[in-house]
Amino acid sequence: MECMRKRLKNYTAQEAGEKRAEELMEKYGSMSEDALYSKLMQEVASAKSNGTFSATRLAADIDRMRPYLTHEQVEKLNHLLRIIGS
C-alpha cells in the first residue's frame, strides 16, 4: 500500500498527459492524415450538436501536439481551427 501511495504522490499532470498521448497513438496512430482530419471534423460536429464542444480545449489539445508535428501539419491544423472556430 505504501508503494502505491508513493507512486500516486509523485504522479504528475505531465505523466497523465503522456499516458493520454500514448492511448491516442494506439487508437489513431494507424490512420492516414486525411482520415484523422475527417475524424476530427466528425468529433467536432458531434460535440457541437450535443453542446459539449470547447474551442479553447481543442486549441489546448492541439498546442500539446504541435511539437510532434511537421510545419505543414501545423499549418493544416491552424486552418482547421479557423474553420472550426467559425
PyMOL Python script that loads the backbone (N, CA, C, O; Angstrom):
from pymol import cmd

cmd.read_pdbstr("""\
ATOM      1  N   MET A   1       0.821  -1.196   0.000  1.00  0.00           N
ATOM      2  CA  MET A   1       0.000   0.000   0.000  1.00  0.00           C
ATOM      3  C   MET A   1       0.866   1.262   0.000  1.00  0.00           C
ATOM      4  O   MET A   1       0.557   2.235  -0.687  1.00  0.00           O
ATOM      5  N   GLU A   2       1.941   1.237   0.767  1.00  0.00           N
ATOM      6  CA  GLU A   2       2.831   2.399   0.845  1.00  0.00           C
ATOM      7  C   GLU A   2       3.443   2.710  -0.515  1.00  0.00           C
ATOM      8  O   GLU A   2       3.593   3.876  -0.879  1.00  0.00           O
ATOM      9  N   CYS A   3       3.795   1.670  -1.264  1.00  0.00           N
ATOM     10  CA  CYS A   3       4.376   1.865  -2.594  1.00  0.00           C
ATOM     11  C   CYS A   3       3.382   2.579  -3.509  1.00  0.00           C
ATOM     12  O   CYS A   3       3.763   3.460  -4.279  1.00  0.00           O
ATOM     13  N   MET A   4       2.114   2.197  -3.422  1.00  0.00           N
ATOM     14  CA  MET A   4       1.084   2.828  -4.251  1.00  0.00           C
ATOM     15  C   MET A   4       0.926   4.292  -3.871  1.00  0.00           C
ATOM     16  O   MET A   4       0.800   5.149  -4.745  1.00  0.00           O
ATOM     17  N   ARG A   5       0.933   4.585  -2.582  1.00  0.00           N
ATOM     18  CA  ARG A   5       0.814   5.968  -2.134  1.00  0.00           C
ATOM     19  C   ARG A   5       1.983   6.809  -2.643  1.00  0.00           C
ATOM     20  O   ARG A   5       1.804   7.952  -3.064  1.00  0.00           O
ATOM     21  N   LYS A   6       3.158   6.238  -2.600  1.00  0.00           N
ATOM     22  CA  LYS A   6       4.341   6.957  -3.064  1.00  0.00           C
ATOM     23  C   LYS A   6       4.232   7.238  -4.562  1.00  0.00           C
ATOM     24  O   LYS A   6       4.553   8.341  -5.004  1.00  0.00           O
ATOM     25  N   ARG A   7       3.783   6.254  -5.352  1.00  0.00           N
ATOM     26  CA  ARG A   7       3.611   6.469  -6.788  1.00  0.00           C
ATOM     27  C   ARG A   7       2.556   7.528  -7.056  1.00  0.00           C
ATOM     28  O   ARG A   7       2.755   8.392  -7.910  1.00  0.00           O
ATOM     29  N   LEU A   8       1.444   7.478  -6.350  1.00  0.00           N
ATOM     30  CA  LEU A   8       0.384   8.469  -6.538  1.00  0.00           C
ATOM     31  C   LEU A   8       0.851   9.858  -6.112  1.00  0.00           C
ATOM     32  O   LEU A   8       0.504  10.853  -6.748  1.00  0.00           O
ATOM     33  N   LYS A   9       1.628   9.925  -5.052  1.00  0.00           N
ATOM     34  CA  LYS A   9       2.136  11.204  -4.583  1.00  0.00           C
ATOM     35  C   LYS A   9       3.035  11.847  -5.636  1.00  0.00           C
ATOM     36  O   LYS A   9       3.016  13.066  -5.808  1.00  0.00           O
ATOM     37  N   ASN A  10       3.812  11.043  -6.334  1.00  0.00           N
ATOM     38  CA  ASN A  10       4.744  11.544  -7.335  1.00  0.00           C
ATOM     39  C   ASN A  10       4.130  11.628  -8.727  1.00  0.00           C
ATOM     40  O   ASN A  10       4.801  12.043  -9.672  1.00  0.00           O
ATOM     41  N   TYR A  11       2.875  11.242  -8.867  1.00  0.00           N
ATOM     42  CA  TYR A  11       2.197  11.260 -10.162  1.00  0.00           C
ATOM     43  C   TYR A  11       1.942  12.708 -10.569  1.00  0.00           C
ATOM     44  O   TYR A  11       1.408  13.490  -9.782  1.00  0.00           O
ATOM     45  N   THR A  12       2.319  13.062 -11.779  1.00  0.00           N
ATOM     46  CA  THR A  12       2.170  14.439 -12.210  1.00  0.00           C
ATOM     47  C   THR A  12       1.203  14.542 -13.370  1.00  0.00           C
ATOM     48  O   THR A  12       0.869  13.546 -14.012  1.00  0.00           O
ATOM     49  N   ALA A  13       0.761  15.750 -13.628  1.00  0.00           N
ATOM     50  CA  ALA A  13      -0.120  16.002 -14.768  1.00  0.00           C
ATOM     51  C   ALA A  13       0.602  15.673 -16.072  1.00  0.00           C
ATOM     52  O   ALA A  13      -0.019  15.223 -17.034  1.00  0.00           O
ATOM     53  N   GLN A  14       1.908  15.899 -16.100  1.00  0.00           N
ATOM     54  CA  GLN A  14       2.675  15.588 -17.304  1.00  0.00           C
ATOM     55  C   GLN A  14       2.613  14.093 -17.597  1.00  0.00           C
ATOM     56  O   GLN A  14       2.457  13.697 -18.752  1.00  0.00           O
ATOM     57  N   GLU A  15       2.734  13.258 -16.562  1.00  0.00           N
ATOM     58  CA  GLU A  15       2.643  11.815 -16.755  1.00  0.00           C
ATOM     59  C   GLU A  15       1.262  11.431 -17.267  1.00  0.00           C
ATOM     60  O   GLU A  15       1.133  10.551 -18.118  1.00  0.00           O
ATOM     61  N   ALA A  16       0.228  12.093 -16.746  1.00  0.00           N
ATOM     62  CA  ALA A  16      -1.129  11.827 -17.206  1.00  0.00           C
ATOM     63  C   ALA A  16      -1.268  12.204 -18.673  1.00  0.00           C
ATOM     64  O   ALA A  16      -1.898  11.481 -19.445  1.00  0.00           O
ATOM     65  N   GLY A  17      -0.683  13.336 -19.059  1.00  0.00           N
ATOM     66  CA  GLY A  17      -0.724  13.767 -20.448  1.00  0.00           C
ATOM     67  C   GLY A  17       0.027  12.816 -21.358  1.00  0.00           C
ATOM     68  O   GLY A  17      -0.409  12.538 -22.476  1.00  0.00           O
ATOM     69  N   GLU A  18       1.161  12.315 -20.878  1.00  0.00           N
ATOM     70  CA  GLU A  18       1.943  11.361 -21.667  1.00  0.00           C
ATOM     71  C   GLU A  18       1.181  10.063 -21.841  1.00  0.00           C
ATOM     72  O   GLU A  18       1.197   9.476 -22.923  1.00  0.00           O
ATOM     73  N   LYS A  19       0.517   9.609 -20.795  1.00  0.00           N
ATOM     74  CA  LYS A  19      -0.284   8.381 -20.879  1.00  0.00           C
ATOM     75  C   LYS A  19      -1.427   8.577 -21.865  1.00  0.00           C
ATOM     76  O   LYS A  19      -1.717   7.689 -22.666  1.00  0.00           O
ATOM     77  N   ARG A  20      -2.068   9.719 -21.809  1.00  0.00           N
ATOM     78  CA  ARG A  20      -3.167  10.026 -22.733  1.00  0.00           C
ATOM     79  C   ARG A  20      -2.646  10.058 -24.168  1.00  0.00           C
ATOM     80  O   ARG A  20      -3.310   9.564 -25.079  1.00  0.00           O
ATOM     81  N   ALA A  21      -1.469  10.633 -24.374  1.00  0.00           N
ATOM     82  CA  ALA A  21      -0.887  10.679 -25.709  1.00  0.00           C
ATOM     83  C   ALA A  21      -0.616   9.274 -26.229  1.00  0.00           C
ATOM     84  O   ALA A  21      -0.860   8.990 -27.401  1.00  0.00           O
ATOM     85  N   GLU A  22      -0.113   8.393 -25.366  1.00  0.00           N
ATOM     86  CA  GLU A  22       0.136   7.008 -25.762  1.00  0.00           C
ATOM     87  C   GLU A  22      -1.173   6.310 -26.154  1.00  0.00           C
ATOM     88  O   GLU A  22      -1.228   5.587 -27.149  1.00  0.00           O
ATOM     89  N   GLU A  23      -2.220   6.538 -25.360  1.00  0.00           N
ATOM     90  CA  GLU A  23      -3.524   5.935 -25.659  1.00  0.00           C
ATOM     91  C   GLU A  23      -4.050   6.417 -27.009  1.00  0.00           C
ATOM     92  O   GLU A  23      -4.585   5.632 -27.792  1.00  0.00           O
ATOM     93  N   LEU A  24      -3.894   7.708 -27.272  1.00  0.00           N
ATOM     94  CA  LEU A  24      -4.362   8.261 -28.543  1.00  0.00           C
ATOM     95  C   LEU A  24      -3.556   7.732 -29.718  1.00  0.00           C
ATOM     96  O   LEU A  24      -4.103   7.498 -30.796  1.00  0.00           O
ATOM     97  N   MET A  25      -2.256   7.544 -29.513  1.00  0.00           N
ATOM     98  CA  MET A  25      -1.425   6.983 -30.572  1.00  0.00           C
ATOM     99  C   MET A  25      -1.865   5.562 -30.898  1.00  0.00           C
ATOM    100  O   MET A  25      -1.902   5.176 -32.066  1.00  0.00           O
ATOM    101  N   GLU A  26      -2.197   4.787 -29.877  1.00  0.00           N
ATOM    102  CA  GLU A  26      -2.677   3.426 -30.110  1.00  0.00           C
ATOM    103  C   GLU A  26      -3.998   3.446 -30.875  1.00  0.00           C
ATOM    104  O   GLU A  26      -4.220   2.630 -31.770  1.00  0.00           O
ATOM    105  N   LYS A  27      -4.860   4.374 -30.519  1.00  0.00           N
ATOM    106  CA  LYS A  27      -6.190   4.439 -31.126  1.00  0.00           C
ATOM    107  C   LYS A  27      -6.144   4.982 -32.551  1.00  0.00           C
ATOM    108  O   LYS A  27      -6.817   4.454 -33.436  1.00  0.00           O
ATOM    109  N   TYR A  28      -5.355   6.034 -32.781  1.00  0.00           N
ATOM    110  CA  TYR A  28      -5.389   6.735 -34.064  1.00  0.00           C
ATOM    111  C   TYR A  28      -4.098   6.645 -34.876  1.00  0.00           C
ATOM    112  O   TYR A  28      -4.052   7.128 -36.008  1.00  0.00           O
ATOM    113  N   GLY A  29      -3.057   6.041 -34.324  1.00  0.00           N
ATOM    114  CA  GLY A  29      -1.744   6.034 -34.952  1.00  0.00           C
ATOM    115  C   GLY A  29      -1.690   5.417 -36.338  1.00  0.00           C
ATOM    116  O   GLY A  29      -0.842   5.795 -37.145  1.00  0.00           O
ATOM    117  N   SER A  30      -2.567   4.485 -36.626  1.00  0.00           N
ATOM    118  CA  SER A  30      -2.517   3.814 -37.928  1.00  0.00           C
ATOM    119  C   SER A  30      -3.385   4.500 -38.988  1.00  0.00           C
ATOM    120  O   SER A  30      -3.413   4.068 -40.141  1.00  0.00           O
ATOM    121  N   MET A  31      -4.086   5.558 -38.603  1.00  0.00           N
ATOM    122  CA  MET A  31      -4.961   6.245 -39.547  1.00  0.00           C
ATOM    123  C   MET A  31      -4.162   7.196 -40.433  1.00  0.00           C
ATOM    124  O   MET A  31      -3.153   7.758 -40.008  1.00  0.00           O
ATOM    125  N   SER A  32      -4.624   7.366 -41.661  1.00  0.00           N
ATOM    126  CA  SER A  32      -3.986   8.327 -42.561  1.00  0.00           C
ATOM    127  C   SER A  32      -4.305   9.745 -42.092  1.00  0.00           C
ATOM    128  O   SER A  32      -5.215   9.962 -41.292  1.00  0.00           O
ATOM    129  N   GLU A  33      -3.545  10.695 -42.601  1.00  0.00           N
ATOM    130  CA  GLU A  33      -3.769  12.092 -42.242  1.00  0.00           C
ATOM    131  C   GLU A  33      -5.178  12.535 -42.624  1.00  0.00           C
ATOM    132  O   GLU A  33      -5.857  13.201 -41.843  1.00  0.00           O
ATOM    133  N   ASP A  34      -5.614  12.167 -43.819  1.00  0.00           N
ATOM    134  CA  ASP A  34      -6.961  12.538 -44.254  1.00  0.00           C
ATOM    135  C   ASP A  34      -8.025  11.921 -43.355  1.00  0.00           C
ATOM    136  O   ASP A  34      -9.013  12.572 -43.017  1.00  0.00           O
ATOM    137  N   ALA A  35      -7.820  10.664 -42.969  1.00  0.00           N
ATOM    138  CA  ALA A  35      -8.770  10.002 -42.083  1.00  0.00           C
ATOM    139  C   ALA A  35      -8.804  10.682 -40.719  1.00  0.00           C
ATOM    140  O   ALA A  35      -9.868  10.817 -40.115  1.00  0.00           O
ATOM    141  N   LEU A  36      -7.643  11.109 -40.239  1.00  0.00           N
ATOM    142  CA  LEU A  36      -7.588  11.808 -38.948  1.00  0.00           C
ATOM    143  C   LEU A  36      -8.342  13.131 -39.002  1.00  0.00           C
ATOM    144  O   LEU A  36      -9.102  13.452 -38.087  1.00  0.00           O
ATOM    145  N   TYR A  37      -8.137  13.899 -40.067  1.00  0.00           N
ATOM    146  CA  TYR A  37      -8.837  15.176 -40.192  1.00  0.00           C
ATOM    147  C   TYR A  37     -10.348  14.954 -40.312  1.00  0.00           C
ATOM    148  O   TYR A  37     -11.139  15.713 -39.753  1.00  0.00           O
ATOM    149  N   SER A  38     -10.735  13.918 -41.036  1.00  0.00           N
ATOM    150  CA  SER A  38     -12.156  13.590 -41.163  1.00  0.00           C
ATOM    151  C   SER A  38     -12.741  13.227 -39.794  1.00  0.00           C
ATOM    152  O   SER A  38     -13.832  13.673 -39.438  1.00  0.00           O
ATOM    153  N   LYS A  39     -12.008  12.418 -39.035  1.00  0.00           N
ATOM    154  CA  LYS A  39     -12.453  12.019 -37.693  1.00  0.00           C
ATOM    155  C   LYS A  39     -12.561  13.244 -36.790  1.00  0.00           C
ATOM    156  O   LYS A  39     -13.516  13.361 -36.021  1.00  0.00           O
ATOM    157  N   LEU A  40     -11.607  14.148 -36.873  1.00  0.00           N
ATOM    158  CA  LEU A  40     -11.647  15.372 -36.079  1.00  0.00           C
ATOM    159  C   LEU A  40     -12.909  16.166 -36.388  1.00  0.00           C
ATOM    160  O   LEU A  40     -13.607  16.614 -35.478  1.00  0.00           O
ATOM    161  N   MET A  41     -13.196  16.337 -37.663  1.00  0.00           N
ATOM    162  CA  MET A  41     -14.376  17.106 -38.052  1.00  0.00           C
ATOM    163  C   MET A  41     -15.661  16.422 -37.580  1.00  0.00           C
ATOM    164  O   MET A  41     -16.606  17.099 -37.175  1.00  0.00           O
ATOM    165  N   GLN A  42     -15.703  15.094 -37.629  1.00  0.00           N
ATOM    166  CA  GLN A  42     -16.871  14.355 -37.128  1.00  0.00           C
ATOM    167  C   GLN A  42     -17.044  14.569 -35.628  1.00  0.00           C
ATOM    168  O   GLN A  42     -18.151  14.802 -35.143  1.00  0.00           O
ATOM    169  N   GLU A  43     -15.932  14.486 -34.907  1.00  0.00           N
ATOM    170  CA  GLU A  43     -15.983  14.675 -33.454  1.00  0.00           C
ATOM    171  C   GLU A  43     -16.432  16.085 -33.091  1.00  0.00           C
ATOM    172  O   GLU A  43     -17.221  16.271 -32.165  1.00  0.00           O
ATOM    173  N   VAL A  44     -15.932  17.067 -33.815  1.00  0.00           N
ATOM    174  CA  VAL A  44     -16.325  18.455 -33.563  1.00  0.00           C
ATOM    175  C   VAL A  44     -17.808  18.641 -33.840  1.00  0.00           C
ATOM    176  O   VAL A  44     -18.514  19.252 -33.038  1.00  0.00           O
ATOM    177  N   ALA A  45     -18.290  18.120 -34.967  1.00  0.00           N
ATOM    178  CA  ALA A  45     -19.709  18.243 -35.307  1.00  0.00           C
ATOM    179  C   ALA A  45     -20.568  17.589 -34.236  1.00  0.00           C
ATOM    180  O   ALA A  45     -21.596  18.137 -33.838  1.00  0.00           O
ATOM    181  N   SER A  46     -20.151  16.427 -33.773  1.00  0.00           N
ATOM    182  CA  SER A  46     -20.899  15.728 -32.728  1.00  0.00           C
ATOM    183  C   SER A  46     -20.910  16.533 -31.426  1.00  0.00           C
ATOM    184  O   SER A  46     -21.955  16.686 -30.794  1.00  0.00           O
ATOM    185  N   ALA A  47     -19.755  17.040 -31.036  1.00  0.00           N
ATOM    186  CA  ALA A  47     -19.658  17.825 -29.800  1.00  0.00           C
ATOM    187  C   ALA A  47     -20.475  19.110 -29.897  1.00  0.00           C
ATOM    188  O   ALA A  47     -21.122  19.512 -28.930  1.00  0.00           O
ATOM    189  N   LYS A  48     -20.444  19.756 -31.067  1.00  0.00           N
ATOM    190  CA  LYS A  48     -21.242  20.977 -31.235  1.00  0.00           C
ATOM    191  C   LYS A  48     -22.726  20.669 -31.136  1.00  0.00           C
ATOM    192  O   LYS A  48     -23.481  21.436 -30.538  1.00  0.00           O
ATOM    193  N   SER A  49     -23.154  19.546 -31.722  1.00  0.00           N
ATOM    194  CA  SER A  49     -24.580  19.229 -31.719  1.00  0.00           C
ATOM    195  C   SER A  49     -25.095  18.863 -30.328  1.00  0.00           C
ATOM    196  O   SER A  49     -26.262  19.105 -30.016  1.00  0.00           O
ATOM    197  N   ASN A  50     -24.227  18.277 -29.485  1.00  0.00           N
ATOM    198  CA  ASN A  50     -24.709  17.947 -28.140  1.00  0.00           C
ATOM    199  C   ASN A  50     -24.275  18.957 -27.077  1.00  0.00           C
ATOM    200  O   ASN A  50     -24.481  18.739 -25.884  1.00  0.00           O
ATOM    201  N   GLY A  51     -23.672  20.066 -27.521  1.00  0.00           N
ATOM    202  CA  GLY A  51     -23.361  21.161 -26.609  1.00  0.00           C
ATOM    203  C   GLY A  51     -22.117  20.988 -25.760  1.00  0.00           C
ATOM    204  O   GLY A  51     -21.942  21.706 -24.775  1.00  0.00           O
ATOM    205  N   THR A  52     -21.247  20.052 -26.117  1.00  0.00           N
ATOM    206  CA  THR A  52     -20.052  19.821 -25.307  1.00  0.00           C
ATOM    207  C   THR A  52     -18.771  20.339 -25.965  1.00  0.00           C
ATOM    208  O   THR A  52     -17.678  20.119 -25.443  1.00  0.00           O
ATOM    209  N   PHE A  53     -18.896  21.017 -27.094  1.00  0.00           N
ATOM    210  CA  PHE A  53     -17.722  21.499 -27.811  1.00  0.00           C
ATOM    211  C   PHE A  53     -17.085  22.680 -27.095  1.00  0.00           C
ATOM    212  O   PHE A  53     -17.776  23.588 -26.634  1.00  0.00           O
ATOM    213  N   SER A  54     -15.753  22.659 -27.008  1.00  0.00           N
ATOM    214  CA  SER A  54     -14.993  23.761 -26.440  1.00  0.00           C
ATOM    215  C   SER A  54     -13.827  24.066 -27.369  1.00  0.00           C
ATOM    216  O   SER A  54     -12.883  23.281 -27.461  1.00  0.00           O
ATOM    217  N   ALA A  55     -13.886  25.196 -28.054  1.00  0.00           N
ATOM    218  CA  ALA A  55     -12.797  25.593 -28.944  1.00  0.00           C
ATOM    219  C   ALA A  55     -11.515  25.809 -28.157  1.00  0.00           C
ATOM    220  O   ALA A  55     -10.429  25.511 -28.654  1.00  0.00           O
ATOM    221  N   THR A  56     -11.621  26.313 -26.959  1.00  0.00           N
ATOM    222  CA  THR A  56     -10.460  26.551 -26.107  1.00  0.00           C
ATOM    223  C   THR A  56      -9.766  25.233 -25.765  1.00  0.00           C
ATOM    224  O   THR A  56      -8.541  25.134 -25.825  1.00  0.00           O
ATOM    225  N   ARG A  57     -10.552  24.233 -25.409  1.00  0.00           N
ATOM    226  CA  ARG A  57      -9.978  22.923 -25.071  1.00  0.00           C
ATOM    227  C   ARG A  57      -9.338  22.287 -26.298  1.00  0.00           C
ATOM    228  O   ARG A  57      -8.251  21.715 -26.208  1.00  0.00           O
ATOM    229  N   LEU A  58     -10.003  22.384 -27.437  1.00  0.00           N
ATOM    230  CA  LEU A  58      -9.440  21.828 -28.668  1.00  0.00           C
ATOM    231  C   LEU A  58      -8.117  22.503 -29.010  1.00  0.00           C
ATOM    232  O   LEU A  58      -7.149  21.833 -29.370  1.00  0.00           O
ATOM    233  N   ALA A  59      -8.075  23.813 -28.899  1.00  0.00           N
ATOM    234  CA  ALA A  59      -6.834  24.550 -29.183  1.00  0.00           C
ATOM    235  C   ALA A  59      -5.722  24.128 -28.224  1.00  0.00           C
ATOM    236  O   ALA A  59      -4.569  23.992 -28.636  1.00  0.00           O
ATOM    237  N   ALA A  60      -6.056  23.920 -26.959  1.00  0.00           N
ATOM    238  CA  ALA A  60      -5.062  23.485 -25.977  1.00  0.00           C
ATOM    239  C   ALA A  60      -4.553  22.082 -26.309  1.00  0.00           C
ATOM    240  O   ALA A  60      -3.356  21.817 -26.202  1.00  0.00           O
ATOM    241  N   ASP A  61      -5.448  21.191 -26.707  1.00  0.00           N
ATOM    242  CA  ASP A  61      -5.044  19.832 -27.098  1.00  0.00           C
ATOM    243  C   ASP A  61      -4.106  19.881 -28.298  1.00  0.00           C
ATOM    244  O   ASP A  61      -3.099  19.173 -28.340  1.00  0.00           O
ATOM    245  N   ILE A  62      -4.439  20.706 -29.253  1.00  0.00           N
ATOM    246  CA  ILE A  62      -3.603  20.829 -30.453  1.00  0.00           C
ATOM    247  C   ILE A  62      -2.257  21.444 -30.100  1.00  0.00           C
ATOM    248  O   ILE A  62      -1.230  21.043 -30.649  1.00  0.00           O
ATOM    249  N   ASP A  63      -2.249  22.407 -29.193  1.00  0.00           N
ATOM    250  CA  ASP A  63      -0.982  23.012 -28.765  1.00  0.00           C
ATOM    251  C   ASP A  63      -0.041  21.963 -28.172  1.00  0.00           C
ATOM    252  O   ASP A  63       1.174  22.042 -28.357  1.00  0.00           O
ATOM    253  N   ARG A  64      -0.600  20.977 -27.457  1.00  0.00           N
ATOM    254  CA  ARG A  64       0.232  19.915 -26.893  1.00  0.00           C
ATOM    255  C   ARG A  64       0.791  19.002 -27.975  1.00  0.00           C
ATOM    256  O   ARG A  64       1.832  18.375 -27.777  1.00  0.00           O
ATOM    257  N   MET A  65       0.112  18.920 -29.118  1.00  0.00           N
ATOM    258  CA  MET A  65       0.572  18.055 -30.209  1.00  0.00           C
ATOM    259  C   MET A  65       1.608  18.729 -31.094  1.00  0.00           C
ATOM    260  O   MET A  65       2.398  18.048 -31.748  1.00  0.00           O
ATOM    261  N   ARG A  66       1.616  20.046 -31.122  1.00  0.00           N
ATOM    262  CA  ARG A  66       2.465  20.783 -32.060  1.00  0.00           C
ATOM    263  C   ARG A  66       3.937  20.334 -32.099  1.00  0.00           C
ATOM    264  O   ARG A  66       4.507  20.252 -33.186  1.00  0.00           O
ATOM    265  N   PRO A  67       4.560  20.046 -30.967  1.00  0.00           N
ATOM    266  CA  PRO A  67       5.970  19.650 -31.035  1.00  0.00           C
ATOM    267  C   PRO A  67       6.216  18.363 -31.839  1.00  0.00           C
ATOM    268  O   PRO A  67       7.338  18.112 -32.281  1.00  0.00           O
ATOM    269  N   TYR A  68       5.188  17.566 -32.023  1.00  0.00           N
ATOM    270  CA  TYR A  68       5.334  16.286 -32.707  1.00  0.00           C
ATOM    271  C   TYR A  68       4.952  16.354 -34.184  1.00  0.00           C
ATOM    272  O   TYR A  68       5.028  15.353 -34.896  1.00  0.00           O
ATOM    273  N   LEU A  69       4.543  17.531 -34.638  1.00  0.00           N
ATOM    274  CA  LEU A  69       4.040  17.682 -36.000  1.00  0.00           C
ATOM    275  C   LEU A  69       5.031  18.428 -36.882  1.00  0.00           C
ATOM    276  O   LEU A  69       5.878  19.183 -36.405  1.00  0.00           O
ATOM    277  N   THR A  70       4.899  18.194 -38.174  1.00  0.00           N
ATOM    278  CA  THR A  70       5.701  18.949 -39.131  1.00  0.00           C
ATOM    279  C   THR A  70       5.089  20.338 -39.295  1.00  0.00           C
ATOM    280  O   THR A  70       3.962  20.590 -38.869  1.00  0.00           O
ATOM    281  N   HIS A  71       5.847  21.222 -39.913  1.00  0.00           N
ATOM    282  CA  HIS A  71       5.347  22.570 -40.172  1.00  0.00           C
ATOM    283  C   HIS A  71       4.059  22.520 -41.001  1.00  0.00           C
ATOM    284  O   HIS A  71       3.113  23.259 -40.729  1.00  0.00           O
ATOM    285  N   GLU A  72       4.028  21.658 -41.999  1.00  0.00           N
ATOM    286  CA  GLU A  72       2.851  21.537 -42.864  1.00  0.00           C
ATOM    287  C   GLU A  72       1.636  21.050 -42.079  1.00  0.00           C
ATOM    288  O   GLU A  72       0.524  21.537 -42.280  1.00  0.00           O
ATOM    289  N   GLN A  73       1.853  20.091 -41.188  1.00  0.00           N
ATOM    290  CA  GLN A  73       0.749  19.584 -40.370  1.00  0.00           C
ATOM    291  C   GLN A  73       0.221  20.669 -39.436  1.00  0.00           C
ATOM    292  O   GLN A  73      -0.987  20.782 -39.231  1.00  0.00           O
ATOM    293  N   VAL A  74       1.119  21.460 -38.874  1.00  0.00           N
ATOM    294  CA  VAL A  74       0.704  22.564 -38.007  1.00  0.00           C
ATOM    295  C   VAL A  74      -0.134  23.568 -38.798  1.00  0.00           C
ATOM    296  O   VAL A  74      -1.160  24.046 -38.314  1.00  0.00           O
ATOM    297  N   GLU A  75       0.307  23.881 -40.011  1.00  0.00           N
ATOM    298  CA  GLU A  75      -0.448  24.816 -40.849  1.00  0.00           C
ATOM    299  C   GLU A  75      -1.845  24.271 -41.158  1.00  0.00           C
ATOM    300  O   GLU A  75      -2.821  25.021 -41.132  1.00  0.00           O
ATOM    301  N   LYS A  76      -1.944  22.981 -41.448  1.00  0.00           N
ATOM    302  CA  LYS A  76      -3.250  22.370 -41.715  1.00  0.00           C
ATOM    303  C   LYS A  76      -4.139  22.446 -40.481  1.00  0.00           C
ATOM    304  O   LYS A  76      -5.326  22.756 -40.583  1.00  0.00           O
ATOM    305  N   LEU A  77      -3.564  22.162 -39.320  1.00  0.00           N
ATOM    306  CA  LEU A  77      -4.351  22.234 -38.082  1.00  0.00           C
ATOM    307  C   LEU A  77      -4.787  23.668 -37.788  1.00  0.00           C
ATOM    308  O   LEU A  77      -5.908  23.895 -37.335  1.00  0.00           O
ATOM    309  N   ASN A  78      -3.909  24.631 -38.043  1.00  0.00           N
ATOM    310  CA  ASN A  78      -4.291  26.029 -37.842  1.00  0.00           C
ATOM    311  C   ASN A  78      -5.471  26.395 -38.762  1.00  0.00           C
ATOM    312  O   ASN A  78      -6.398  27.100 -38.361  1.00  0.00           O
ATOM    313  N   HIS A  79      -5.407  25.903 -39.984  1.00  0.00           N
ATOM    314  CA  HIS A  79      -6.510  26.147 -40.930  1.00  0.00           C
ATOM    315  C   HIS A  79      -7.802  25.506 -40.416  1.00  0.00           C
ATOM    316  O   HIS A  79      -8.863  26.128 -40.451  1.00  0.00           O
ATOM    317  N   LEU A  80      -7.709  24.271 -39.941  1.00  0.00           N
ATOM    318  CA  LEU A  80      -8.892  23.598 -39.394  1.00  0.00           C
ATOM    319  C   LEU A  80      -9.445  24.330 -38.181  1.00  0.00           C
ATOM    320  O   LEU A  80     -10.661  24.442 -38.023  1.00  0.00           O
ATOM    321  N   LEU A  81      -8.560  24.831 -37.321  1.00  0.00           N
ATOM    322  CA  LEU A  81      -9.025  25.575 -36.156  1.00  0.00           C
ATOM    323  C   LEU A  81      -9.786  26.824 -36.565  1.00  0.00           C
ATOM    324  O   LEU A  81     -10.784  27.184 -35.940  1.00  0.00           O
ATOM    325  N   ARG A  82      -9.309  27.490 -37.624  1.00  0.00           N
ATOM    326  CA  ARG A  82     -10.033  28.679 -38.111  1.00  0.00           C
ATOM    327  C   ARG A  82     -11.421  28.282 -38.632  1.00  0.00           C
ATOM    328  O   ARG A  82     -12.404  28.981 -38.390  1.00  0.00           O
ATOM    329  N   ILE A  83     -11.488  27.163 -39.344  1.00  0.00           N
ATOM    330  CA  ILE A  83     -12.779  26.685 -39.870  1.00  0.00           C
ATOM    331  C   ILE A  83     -13.715  26.295 -38.727  1.00  0.00           C
ATOM    332  O   ILE A  83     -14.885  26.678 -38.706  1.00  0.00           O
ATOM    333  N   ILE A  84     -13.185  25.535 -37.788  1.00  0.00           N
ATOM    334  CA  ILE A  84     -13.994  25.021 -36.673  1.00  0.00           C
ATOM    335  C   ILE A  84     -14.475  26.157 -35.791  1.00  0.00           C
ATOM    336  O   ILE A  84     -15.610  26.139 -35.315  1.00  0.00           O
ATOM    337  N   GLY A  85     -13.625  27.137 -35.572  1.00  0.00           N
ATOM    338  CA  GLY A  85     -13.970  28.236 -34.687  1.00  0.00           C
ATOM    339  C   GLY A  85     -15.045  29.138 -35.218  1.00  0.00           C
ATOM    340  O   GLY A  85     -15.650  29.890 -34.454  1.00  0.00           O
ATOM    341  N   SER A  86     -15.310  29.085 -36.533  1.00  0.00           N
ATOM    342  CA  SER A  86     -16.310  29.975 -37.102  1.00  0.00           C
ATOM    343  C   SER A  86     -17.702  29.433 -37.032  1.00  0.00           C
ATOM    344  O   SER A  86     -18.643  30.090 -37.480  1.00  0.00           O
TER     345      SER A  86
END
""", "prot")
cmd.dss("prot")
cmd.show_as("cartoon", "prot")
cmd.util.cbc("prot")
cmd.orient("prot")
